[in-house]
């Protein structure tokens, strides 16, 4: 279940290939300030998503689609609709996962690993991962996007993934893609489309019964 939850964070291709066409920013002060200002004004996000999972043992990628909702503070819902039904809800300190008829509930307060992963999810969405001591960060840019590259320095985090890379739209500083490369060589990508910033999202979507 932990591996599935980490997969929601997403994956990255090798750094050399992903950074082609990008120039590294040497002064991150302005970028961090602008990113923080936008994150502060972002109260909710609603979008569609496509996930691509690459496994070292398989030649073809596994593609899934669904709906994504996020609302301050620390509430997130990911609902897979194709090719199967799967639901994950993060409501502050509680995680709910439904896979078919199977249901699991976990408190992040009582589980250190889930607490850390919970923090990463929110840091990635809000852009605060740049200020986290858990990562070594670098930022690159091209004409239309920024690329934020995060490498975990925390030993526990390194066991789950090697790199997280976040592609940010320059127009509104919203996240287009979050990618993760696991230490095993497996990888996952989330692409967000049809984004609605500060949409009205009801409490019921994050309810954990």
Secondary structure, 3 states (H helix, E strand, C coil): CHHHHHHCCCCCCCHHHHCCCCEECCCCHHHHHHHHHHHHHCCEEEEEEEEEEECCCCCCCEEEEEEEEEECCCEEEEEEEECCCEEEEEECCEEEEEECCEEEEEECCCCHHHHHHHHHHHHHHHCHHHHCCCEEEEEEECCCEEEEEEEECCHHHHCCCCEEEEEEECCCCCEEEEEEECCCCCEEEEEEEEEEECCCCCHHHHCCC
